[in-house]
Amino acid sequence: MELYHRQFSQELDVRNAPATQRTLIVASTPRSGSHMLGHSLAEAGIFGVPFEYANPGNLAEWQRKFSLSDPLETMREIMRRRTGENGLFAIKLHHTHLSLFGGFEGMMAFFPNPQIVRIVRRNVLNQAISLSTARQTRVWIEGQVGSGQEAVYKDEMIEDCLRTLVLGNAAWTYDLARTGTSEHEVFFEDAVQDLPGTLQSIASYLGIAVDPERLPSTPPTRKQSSSGKNEWAERFVAKQGRKGLDESIVQLHSNLEVKTLTSLRSAKNLVRRVQALAGKKK
């Protein structure tokens, strides 16, 4: 079963699940590697099943499955089914998903004893390019049909995606800082190179004993094609550099124009003063 559809499968439900004692919040932004991390955590079997339950499209499917109209009651039903034997429930959230709970404080109050793990990418431009690709193909994870459209380089879209990601990261940073909420930060690039080490660091942060032999060594998700994306990054950076140069030239022209106008005004004023003096002598 494809990973997208598998998230709704009863196979992932916990039989006789206990009440939720605490919650793992995977704080993410689009294309940060959170799908890879979430499925890797789920495969380990001790971190709950941290999928994107609050995504509007996914939540609508859960509401349909449970025949529930209240989104928060739907979330509680997911918690009842997906809380692990150790009492840990896990969920992956983008900052835009927090509106479901009334904001950051509402989210922290809704989930029992939440602990935050943030996944970020060092190369945010590559993340923006990945987001631009997904917006065009409509394929966010293995198993989605998508639009059938081939992604093409679009400078303005990449710039918009970059802005979206920077603001998303900043929103998490702001809320965590202003509320004094602690977090454990993991990097996508590190998880790709050393997945067991990344999972071990999360287990240590959560205070969960883990057998290293049980941790997956490779992600269960498949990396989506990045063919040509390095060229996209080079094109984008080159254009931004050219854009910056053009703006500098415009500013230089503007400054020269101001200085020229100032000089002309000074010259005209000098001519008027000379003419005035000449008139007095006559």
Helices and strands as residue ranges (DSSP letters): H 3-6, G 10-12, E 22-28, H 34-44, H 56-66, H 71-82, E 88-94, G 95-101, H 104-110, E 114-120, H 124-137, H 155-179, E 183-187, H 188-193, H 195-206, G 212-214, H 229-281
